[in-house]
Amino acid sequence: DLRDEVAQGRENRHYRFNNYLNRNGELYPQHPLGPIMKEFNINRGNRMVSLVSMASKACGVNDWCRNNKGEDYDASSIRFAEGDIVTTMIKCSGGETITLTHDTTLPRPYSRGNVLQGTKGIWCEPGWGLPNGLALEGVTEETHKFENFGVLLDDENIQHPLWTEFRKSGVKGGHDGMDWLVFNAFLYSVKNRIEPPIDVYDAALLMSIVPLTEQSIAEGSSVVAIPDFTCGKWLHREPAPKNKYSLDEIHYDLF
């Protein structure tokens, strides 16, 4: 729920106001797509082929302004382009489908609402009626009942060594320490002269989703092709370099 941040963007000099005023699309795909791209081996053996995007009407920011700023506040009646809920479906060459939901101008508790579903099970992040749960064949007791993911995180046989190291370090800071991890991942790559966990191809693809969804919505939710920024290299790209912060595999010997 970012209604106050969007509505008061001019006063607080925040970029979202002008974006929501003039654009209608999936304006922030990086958060959900970053993990998904690594889960689906995007740009290394798999790629995103096309997308379809649909937007609801825009009412949330205007309603917040009327209730908190009054009818005379200009943003109470300005017509915002960005729909309150933007839903995007992406098709991958490997047969997977991805659903993104951009929902920041309506009242709701915070949650990314992540769900990963595959042939061996499902993982859910709490929110939107979903549990913090995991059901995996051969791992959890059954697949018709969720096990608490938080409990499983305390199992040292499941924990990622980087996560164990991070929790023991007691690091604080932006986004609960996540900024620290991201900066360290980049610096580690620079010092060791290797590709970062998210490379230039990933960055280009992530950023392209924004205008592509705008195009799809503007064309009546048409199917839009997603460019291949690797120019075909995704089919036979070499494995990502060994990196302590790798998002492709765990290199235990680096810990």
Secondary structure, DSSP 8 states (H G I E B T S, - for coil): --HHHHHTTTTTT-THHHHHHH--S----HHHHHHHHHHTTBTTTB-EEEEEEEE----HHHHHHHHHT-TTSGGGT----S-SEEEEEEEETTS-EEEEEEE-SS--------EEEETTEEEE-SBTTB-SEEEETTTSS-SSS-EEHHHHHT-TTTS-HHHHHHHHHT---GGGGHHHHHHHHHHHHHHHT---SS-HHHHHHHHHHHHHHHHHHHTTS--EE---TTTTGGGS-------TT-SS---GGG-
